[in-house]
Amino acid sequence: MDQLYEFDREPVTADKLHGPARFAGLFAGEHVAATEFVIGAFFVIHGVSATELIWALLLGNLLAVASWTLICAPIATSTRLTLYWYLREIAGPFPTAIYNVASAVMLCVIAGAMVSVAATAVGLGLGVPSPQLDDVLPTSVGWVFITLTIGMVMTVIAILGFKRLSQFAELCSPWIFVAFLAGAVAMLPRLGVHSDLSNFWEIAQTRIWTGVPTPGQEKFTFWHVVAFAWSCNAALHLGLNDMAIFRYAKHWSYGLFSAFGMYPGHTLAWICSGIMVAAVQREMNPGLMAYEAMGFAGLLAVLITGWTTANPYFYRSGLALQCVTPNWPRWKITLIAGVITSVVSCFPIIFLRLLDYVAAYGTVLVPMGAFVAAELVLFPRLGIERHGAKKGAPSLNREAALMWPLAVGLAFWLAIWGPLHIFGAPLVAYLTALVGYTALRKLRAG
């Protein structure tokens, strides 16, 4: 196990770089996830209209692809390091340790949501009831056993490293696309769509994305969907967590392969899951949605989509914690992260409040990505010396230590007490950190 070296604290060497297929398969597998059953369904429940949904998904996911291609991938291929290790040079060891622990914990919770959604499928097949929309705590011993088992299987795959992750995603992703599409098509007759699809748009507007939220749920608009599509992975692209992935890319343009995750992935999967939840009377149960559409093949689809997405999150969290405990091999740290995630996944609130959580997760993590972008992109153009460039520079970057909580605090304050929706909080935190950090460093430089 100790031979599974993943360049935890060194640049990736040229002989270990991968070609385009690895990244296309990895993004397609990771972003056609079990949680897409939840996200697409929530757009229906929150009353997004059909026209708003289509245009918002096109724009929001385009912004996400641009963030990966123009920000994350160029920085990753120029440094060949993970964010978790590179931050030591910019922020100093102490803030980096705090960030890495926070990042690992939040990544584990996201992975736990994947496990929970996958468990709804396995539970349906075994006769174990899934939690309801308002449940917070585990609902049965059977539910706990299923989530723990799935979580540990996913952990084993994550321990095997980047190559095994990408191979697993390449194997599964083509079938996952077909499963989402087949499930939606199978449900169309139940909604009254003709076999020639001649009345599909009419049904889409009147029975699926009606513009009317389920009673008790917030109304979402075009801008809600745009902001969510862009910010739901903000920690990965703006926050640079995907430096862990793109450090293996031969060229920064491989960031464009994120489109395989955003369009056949998010866009198609969210539309398909919206159709499926409408056909089951808007009941938020991913396992039920898939089973009603495709039978046991649907349950398998939910399980596999959970695996292909949770695995990279386990992998990232292991790398983050490895930088805090450098004397431990990555596989042991990943195992610990997997155990924690498996326990957290027993609590259904993490996937039933998924949309709010992923926005909060991005808000907390994106400022560090802004600091790195400022140091590598803005400072050379503005004539500002990078932190740590001088020999004997202080290990604590005071400007970064100050701006991180300020940027996060401002974004959450605006989202909770001000006019900002939580989906927009990651962008506010990023811009605040980028501008504030640059200004403080410029003032220090005189």
Protein Blocks (a to p, Z undefined) as FASTA:
>chain_A
ZZmcghlmbccdfklpccfklmmmmmmmmmmcfklmmmmmmmmmnopafklmmmmmmmmm
mmmmmmmmmmmmmmmmmnopafklmmmmmnomklmmmmmmmmmmmmmmmmmmmmmmmmmm
mmmmnopacddfkbfbdcbfklmmmmmmmmmmmmmmmmnojklmmmmmmmmmmmmmmmmm
mmmmmmmmmnopafklmmmmmmmmmmmmnopacehiacddfklmmmmmmmmmmmmmmnom
mmmmmmmpfbfklmmmmmmmmmmmmmmmmmmmmmmmmmnoopacfklmmmmmnommlmmm
mmmmmmmmmmmmmmmmmmmmmmmmmmbcfklmmmmmmmmmmmmmmpmklmmmmmmmmmmm
mmmmmmmmmmmmmmmmmmmmnopacehkaghiafbdfklmmmmmmmmmmmmmmmmmmmbd
fklmmmmmmmmmmmmmmmmmmmmnZZ
